[in-house]
Amino acid sequence: MDLKEIEKAVNDGSGYAAISVKTLRNAVGAARAKKNVVAEISAGLRAAGYGHVPFEIPKRQDRVVLVYRLGTGKGGAALVAMVEAAHGDGEQANGAAWLLSTMLPSFDGQ
């Protein structure tokens, strides 16, 4: 997986970037974003130290995926941890969603 363009976009975005599925698909050298291709993209991003939202990469090339660096510093790490926890099941996801919803108003006021 060629991550040069993705790494640049995430670095320019201070740890995250909105990237089209087409760009991600091109990074793996695929012509179409089929089920196995989006799984390869997801695994390649994770192996390179990136997470993404939505957690299941869409197959449509015109869709956008938020790619973020795992283990970011300061408040970003807490937000990433919340997003990751919200992806879980049951009480973990429910608690993460509640906590995130209580945190967001404080960001809006700044």
C-alpha positions in Angstrom: 0.0 0.0 0.0 1.4 3.4 -1.1 0.7 5.7 1.8 2.6 8.8 0.6 -0.4 10.9 -0.4 -2.3 9.7 2.7 0.6 10.5 5.1 0.9 14.0 3.6 -2.8 14.7 3.9 -2.9 13.5 7.6 0.3 15.5 8.4 -1.1 18.6 6.7 -4.3 18.2 8.7 -2.5 18.0 12.1 -3.3 14.3 12.5 -6.4 13.7 10.5 -7.7 14.2 7.0 -10.9 13.6 4.9 -9.8 11.4 2.0 -11.9 10.0 -0.8 -12.4 6.3 -1.2 -11.0 6.8 -4.8 -7.7 8.0 -3.3 -7.6 5.2 -0.8 -8.4 2.7 -3.6 -5.6 4.1 -5.7 -3.2 3.7 -2.8 -3.6 -0.1 -3.0 -3.5 -0.1 -6.8 -7.0 -1.4 -7.3 -9.3 -0.5 -10.1 -12.5 -0.9 -8.0 -13.3 -0.7 -4.3 -14.7 -4.2 -3.9 -15.3 -5.9 -0.6 -11.8 -7.4 -0.5 -10.2 -4.1 -1.5 -11.8 -2.0 1.2 -10.8 -4.7 3.7 -7.2 -4.4 2.4 -7.3 -0.6 2.7 -8.6 -0.8 6.3 -5.9 -3.3 7.3 -3.2 -1.3 5.6 -4.2 1.9 7.3 -4.3 0.1 10.7 -0.9 -1.5 10.1 0.6 2.0 9.2 -0.8 3.5 12.4 -4.0 5.1 11.2 -7.7 4.6 12.1 -10.7 5.6 10.0 -14.3 6.6 10.2 -16.6 5.2 9.1 -15.2 1.9 10.4 -16.4 0.1 7.4 -14.9 1.8 4.4 -17.6 2.5 1.7 -17.3 0.9 -1.7 -18.4 4.0 -3.6 -15.3 6.0 -4.8 -17.0 9.3 -4.3 -17.5 8.8 -0.5 -15.1 10.4 2.0 -13.3 8.7 4.9 -11.9 10.5 7.9 -8.4 9.0 8.4 -6.6 9.9 11.6 -3.3 9.1 13.2 -3.6 6.7 16.1 -2.0 7.8 19.3 -2.2 11.5 18.7 -1.1 13.9 21.5 -3.1 16.1 23.8 -6.9 16.1 23.5 -6.7 14.4 20.2 -5.8 11.1 21.9 -8.8 11.3 24.1 -11.1 12.0 21.1 -9.6 9.1 19.1 -10.0 6.8 22.1 -13.7 7.8 22.3 -14.2 7.2 18.6 -12.6 3.8 18.9 -14.6 2.9 22.0 -17.8 4.0 20.3 -17.1 1.4 17.6 -17.3 -1.4 20.2 -20.5 -3.1 21.3 -22.9 -2.8 24.2 -22.0 -0.8 27.3 -18.6 0.4 26.0 -20.1 2.0 23.0 -23.0 3.4 24.9 -20.7 5.0 27.5 -18.4 6.3 24.9 -21.3 7.9 23.0 -22.6 9.5 26.1 -19.2 10.9 27.2 -18.5 12.2 23.7 -21.9 13.9 23.6 -21.1 15.7 26.9 -17.6 16.7 25.7 -18.6 18.2 22.3 -20.4 21.3 23.7 -17.2 22.4 25.4 -15.4 22.3 22.0 -18.1 24.4 20.3 -17.7 27.2 22.9 -14.0 27.7 22.2 
